[in-house]
Amino acid sequence: TSHNYSDYIEDCLQSVSCQTYPDVECIVVDDHSSDDSVDVINRFIGCDQSHVNFKLVRHELTRGQYAAFRTGMEHADGAFVSFLDADDLLLPDFVSEHVRVHLSCPPVAFTSSNQYQIDSKGQVIGGVHPDLEAQNTYRSVGTISLRRPFWVWATTSSMMFRRPVLDFILASADGAFRKCADNYVCHFSNVLGGSIL
Protein backbone atom coordinates (compact mmCIF):
# COMPACT_ATOMS: atom_id res chain seq x y z
CA THR A 1 0.00 0.00 0.00
CA SER A 2 1.24 3.48 -0.79
CA HIS A 3 0.10 7.02 -0.06
CA ASN A 4 2.49 9.88 -0.89
CA TYR A 5 5.66 7.76 -0.65
CA SER A 6 7.38 8.81 -3.86
CA ASP A 7 10.71 9.19 -2.02
CA TYR A 8 10.70 5.50 -1.01
CA ILE A 9 8.44 3.51 -3.32
CA GLU A 10 11.01 2.77 -6.04
CA ASP A 11 13.46 1.19 -3.56
CA CYS A 12 10.58 -0.77 -2.07
CA LEU A 13 9.53 -2.13 -5.46
CA GLN A 14 13.14 -2.92 -6.36
CA SER A 15 13.37 -5.08 -3.23
CA VAL A 16 10.32 -7.03 -4.41
CA SER A 17 11.82 -7.36 -7.88
CA CYS A 18 14.90 -9.05 -6.36
CA GLN A 19 13.00 -11.86 -4.60
CA THR A 20 14.56 -15.29 -5.13
CA TYR A 21 11.20 -17.09 -4.92
CA PRO A 22 10.17 -17.90 -8.52
CA ASP A 23 6.46 -17.00 -8.39
CA VAL A 24 5.75 -13.56 -6.92
CA GLU A 25 3.06 -11.03 -7.75
CA CYS A 26 3.05 -7.50 -6.37
CA ILE A 27 -0.17 -5.51 -6.29
CA VAL A 28 0.64 -1.86 -5.60
CA VAL A 29 -2.39 -0.07 -4.19
CA ASP A 30 -1.99 3.70 -4.45
CA ASP A 31 -4.39 5.29 -1.97
CA HIS A 32 -4.93 8.50 -3.97
CA SER A 33 -1.46 9.99 -3.62
CA SER A 34 -1.07 13.70 -4.31
CA ASP A 35 2.70 13.50 -4.98
CA ASP A 36 4.34 11.87 -8.02
CA SER A 37 4.13 8.33 -6.57
CA VAL A 38 1.99 7.03 -9.44
CA ASP A 39 4.50 8.26 -12.03
CA VAL A 40 7.37 6.63 -10.12
CA ILE A 41 5.42 3.36 -9.81
CA ASN A 42 4.42 3.30 -13.48
CA ARG A 43 7.98 4.08 -14.59
CA PHE A 44 9.34 1.26 -12.41
CA ILE A 45 6.78 -1.28 -13.64
CA GLY A 46 7.45 -0.29 -17.25
CA CYS A 47 11.21 -0.86 -16.85
CA ASP A 48 11.25 -3.89 -14.55
CA GLN A 49 12.51 -7.06 -16.22
CA SER A 50 12.29 -9.43 -13.27
CA HIS A 51 10.08 -12.50 -12.87
CA VAL A 52 7.72 -10.55 -10.57
CA ASN A 53 4.25 -9.72 -11.88
CA PHE A 54 3.66 -6.07 -10.88
CA LYS A 55 0.25 -4.41 -11.09
CA LEU A 56 -0.84 -0.91 -10.04
CA VAL A 57 -4.35 -0.31 -8.70
CA ARG A 58 -5.40 3.25 -7.81
CA HIS A 59 -8.03 4.54 -5.43
CA GLU A 60 -9.92 7.58 -6.72
CA LEU A 61 -10.27 8.86 -3.14
CA THR A 62 -8.09 8.38 -0.08
CA ARG A 63 -9.69 5.43 1.71
CA GLY A 64 -7.10 4.38 4.29
CA GLN A 65 -5.00 1.34 5.12
CA TYR A 66 -7.75 -1.24 5.65
CA ALA A 67 -9.44 -0.41 2.34
CA ALA A 68 -6.06 -0.56 0.59
CA PHE A 69 -5.46 -4.01 2.10
CA ARG A 70 -8.85 -5.14 0.80
CA THR A 71 -8.23 -3.71 -2.67
CA GLY A 72 -4.91 -5.51 -2.87
CA MET A 73 -6.56 -8.77 -1.84
CA GLU A 74 -9.23 -8.36 -4.52
CA HIS A 75 -6.52 -8.27 -7.18
CA ALA A 76 -4.15 -10.90 -5.75
CA ASP A 77 -4.06 -14.59 -6.67
CA GLY A 78 -1.55 -16.03 -4.21
CA ALA A 79 -2.13 -18.60 -1.47
CA PHE A 80 0.11 -16.55 0.82
CA VAL A 81 -0.05 -12.75 1.16
CA SER A 82 2.24 -10.10 2.60
CA PHE A 83 1.39 -6.44 3.15
CA LEU A 84 4.47 -4.35 2.40
CA ASP A 85 4.60 -0.71 3.50
CA ALA A 86 5.92 1.58 0.78
CA ASP A 87 8.83 2.77 2.93
CA ASP A 88 10.05 -0.75 3.78
CA LEU A 89 12.40 -3.10 1.93
CA LEU A 90 12.47 -6.89 1.65
CA LEU A 91 15.64 -8.96 1.80
CA PRO A 92 15.94 -11.16 -1.34
CA ASP A 93 14.95 -14.37 0.48
CA PHE A 94 11.94 -12.89 2.31
CA VAL A 95 9.24 -14.70 0.31
CA SER A 96 11.13 -18.00 0.01
CA GLU A 97 11.89 -18.16 3.74
CA HIS A 98 8.32 -17.34 4.81
CA VAL A 99 6.90 -19.93 2.39
CA ARG A 100 9.44 -22.47 3.68
CA VAL A 101 8.34 -21.91 7.29
CA HIS A 102 4.65 -22.06 6.33
CA LEU A 103 5.18 -25.37 4.56
CA SER A 104 7.55 -27.01 7.05
CA CYS A 105 5.97 -26.08 10.41
CA PRO A 106 2.50 -26.75 11.83
CA PRO A 107 -0.06 -24.51 10.07
CA VAL A 108 -0.51 -21.01 11.46
CA ALA A 109 -2.41 -17.94 10.30
CA PHE A 110 0.79 -16.00 9.68
CA THR A 111 4.55 -15.84 10.13
CA SER A 112 6.55 -12.83 11.30
CA SER A 113 10.29 -12.44 10.77
CA ASN A 114 12.80 -10.13 12.34
CA GLN A 115 13.67 -6.78 10.75
CA TYR A 116 16.57 -4.42 10.50
CA GLN A 117 15.66 -0.84 11.26
CA ILE A 118 17.00 1.66 8.70
CA ASP A 119 16.87 5.43 8.41
CA SER A 120 15.77 7.45 5.38
CA LYS A 121 19.23 7.04 3.83
CA GLY A 122 19.18 3.24 4.13
CA GLN A 123 21.67 3.15 6.99
CA VAL A 124 21.09 0.30 9.46
CA ILE A 125 20.30 1.78 12.88
CA GLY A 126 19.00 -1.35 14.64
CA GLY A 127 19.61 -5.06 14.10
CA VAL A 128 16.67 -6.53 16.01
CA HIS A 129 13.13 -5.20 15.92
CA PRO A 130 12.36 -4.12 19.51
CA ASP A 131 8.90 -5.71 19.57
CA LEU A 132 9.96 -9.15 18.33
CA GLU A 133 10.15 -11.74 21.09
CA ALA A 134 11.50 -14.68 19.08
CA GLN A 135 15.09 -14.25 20.33
CA ASN A 136 16.57 -15.77 17.15
CA THR A 137 14.62 -19.03 17.41
CA TYR A 138 11.23 -20.15 16.14
CA ARG A 139 8.48 -19.34 18.57
CA SER A 140 4.83 -20.31 18.19
CA VAL A 141 2.34 -17.76 19.42
CA GLY A 142 -0.93 -19.46 20.27
CA THR A 143 -4.29 -17.79 20.30
CA ILE A 144 -4.47 -15.07 22.94
CA SER A 145 -7.59 -13.24 24.06
CA LEU A 146 -8.06 -9.85 22.44
CA ARG A 147 -8.93 -8.48 25.87
CA ARG A 148 -5.28 -8.81 26.87
CA PRO A 149 -3.19 -6.19 25.03
CA PHE A 150 -0.02 -7.62 23.50
CA TRP A 151 2.30 -7.26 20.53
CA VAL A 152 5.11 -9.76 20.04
CA TRP A 153 5.74 -9.42 16.30
CA ALA A 154 7.76 -7.03 14.18
CA THR A 155 5.83 -4.73 11.78
CA THR A 156 3.29 -5.92 9.21
CA SER A 157 5.94 -5.76 6.47
CA SER A 158 7.66 -8.66 8.26
CA MET A 159 4.63 -10.94 7.94
CA MET A 160 3.17 -13.48 5.55
CA PHE A 161 -0.47 -14.54 5.97
CA ARG A 162 -2.45 -17.52 4.72
CA ARG A 163 -4.95 -16.16 2.23
CA PRO A 164 -8.10 -17.86 3.64
CA VAL A 165 -7.49 -16.15 6.99
CA LEU A 166 -7.31 -12.73 5.31
CA ASP A 167 -10.34 -13.49 3.11
CA PHE A 168 -12.32 -14.00 6.32
CA ILE A 169 -10.92 -11.02 8.23
CA LEU A 170 -11.09 -8.52 5.38
CA ALA A 171 -14.56 -9.55 4.23
CA SER A 172 -16.36 -6.37 5.35
CA ALA A 173 -16.20 -2.99 7.12
CA ASP A 174 -14.40 -1.13 4.32
CA GLY A 175 -14.73 2.23 6.13
CA ALA A 176 -13.06 0.97 9.30
CA PHE A 177 -9.42 1.22 10.34
CA ARG A 178 -8.21 4.05 8.12
CA LYS A 179 -5.06 3.84 10.26
CA CYS A 180 -3.61 0.96 12.29
CA ALA A 181 -5.43 -1.70 10.28
CA ASP A 182 -2.37 -3.87 10.76
CA ASN A 183 -3.07 -4.03 14.51
CA TYR A 184 -6.57 -5.39 13.83
CA VAL A 185 -5.45 -7.81 11.10
CA CYS A 186 -2.57 -9.27 13.15
CA HIS A 187 -4.51 -9.75 16.36
CA PHE A 188 -7.57 -11.20 14.62
CA SER A 189 -5.38 -13.54 12.54
CA ASN A 190 -3.56 -14.72 15.64
CA VAL A 191 -6.87 -15.41 17.39
CA LEU A 192 -7.97 -17.52 14.44
CA GLY A 193 -4.82 -19.53 13.86
CA GLY A 194 -1.80 -18.43 15.85
CA SER A 195 1.52 -17.31 14.38
CA ILE A 196 5.19 -18.23 14.21
CA LEU A 197 7.97 -15.78 14.98
N, C-alpha and C positions, 0 to 999 in steps of 0.2 A: 504494500500500500504506500502511496506517496501523496503528499500535499505540500507543495512549495519547497521541494528538496533538490532543486536544480544543482546546488553545489556538491551534492553527494551521490545522486542517483546513478550517474555513469559508473562510478567505482563500484557501487552496489551491484549493478547489472553485470559488470565485468567479472565480479566474483562468482556470479551464477554461471556465466559463460564458461568458466574454468572448472566446473564440477567434473570429477572423474567418473561419476556414475553415468552409464550410457543412455539413459532415458529420462530426461528432465524437461519439464515444461515450466515456463515462468509467465504467469499472468500478472501484468503490471496494472494495478488499479489506480488511476490518477483521480483523486478526490477533488476535482475542480480547482487545480492549481492556478494561481494568478501570476506566477513567475514563468520562466521559459522551460519548465520541467518537461512539458509535452514535446517540445522541439528536441531537447536533449535525448529523451527516450526514443522518439522516432528515428533520430539520427543514429543512435546506437543500434537499434533493431535492424535498420537498413544496412548497416556495415558489418554486423556480427556474422561470423562464418563458423560458429561452433555447432555442436550437435544439439544445442538447447533450442527448444521451440518457444520463442518469445511472442507474446501477444499483448497489446495495449488496449485497455478498456477505460473509457472516460466517463466520469459522472458529470452531468450537466449542472448540478448544484453540489455544494459541499454538504456531504451527508454523514461524515464521521467514520471512525475506525470500524465499528461493528458492521455498518452497511458496506464498507469497502471489503471487509472479510467476506461477507455474503456474496458480493458481486464476484469476487475472485473465485469463490467456490462454484458459482453458477457456470463459470467458464472453464473450470479445471476438470481434467479427466483422471488424475492419478488416484491410486489406492492410499497413498500417504501424502500429507499436505503439510507444508511449513508456511508460516506467515513471516515474511522478512521485512523489517523496517527499512525504509529507503536510505537511512544513514548508517546501516550496518553492513558488514562484509561477511561472506562465508569463506572458510578455509576450503581448499579444493576437494577434500574428502568428506565434507559435511554430509551430503546426501548419502553417499555409500556407507558411511559409518552408522548413520541413524537407521538406514534400511537393514544393515547387518544386525544391529541390536534388536530391532523389531522382529526379525525373522529367526533369531537364535536364542531369545529369552522368552519366558512366559508372556503371553499377550497382555499389553497394557494400552491405555487410551493414548498415551503420548510418551515420548522420550525427551529429555532435556540435557544438553551437553554443557560443558564449561565454556567460558568466553574470555578472551582477552578484552581489556578495556583500552580503547585508543582515543586520542584527542582528534581535533578537526584536521590535523596535519598527518594523521595516520601513525603517530608515534605511540608505542605501547606504554601505557601508564599504569596498568594493573594486570597481573598474570592469572588471577583467580577471581571469578565473579563473586562479590561479597555475599550474595544471597544463597549461593549454591552450597548445599550441605553434603555433597557426595564424597568429599575428601579423597579424590582421585581413585575411587573404587565405584563399582556399580552399587546403587542403592535403590531398592524398590520402595515406593511411597504408596502405601495402601490408601483406601478411601478414608477420608477424614471429614468429619462433620463440618458443614459450612458455617456453623455457629461458632466454631473455634478459629479465630484469625491465624493464618499461617502463610508463609511463602518460603519454599525451600529450593526453588528452581532459579535458573538464570533468567534472562529476558525471553520474550516470546520468539525472538529471532534465533534462539538456541534450540527450538523445539520442533519435533515432527509428530504430527497427529495421525491417527487412523481416520480415514475419511468417514466411515459410518458414524463415528462419534460426533464429528463436526456437522454432518448432515442433520443429526438429531438436535444438537445444541443451537445451530444457526438457522433453525427452521422458521423462526418468526421474530417479531419485535424489532423490525427494521429501524425504527426511530430511537431505540434504546442505545445506551452506551456509546455516545458520540466520542467519548474519551474513555480510556481504561477498559476497553472491551477485552483486552488480553487477560485482565484479572478475572473477569467473569468466565471466559472460555477455559482458562487453565483450571480454575477451581471446579467448575462444573464437569470438565473432562475427567479430572482426578476422582471426583465422586463416582462417576460412572464406571471407570475402569482402572484407576490407579496410574502410576507413571514410573519411569525408571530414570534416575539421574546417572 
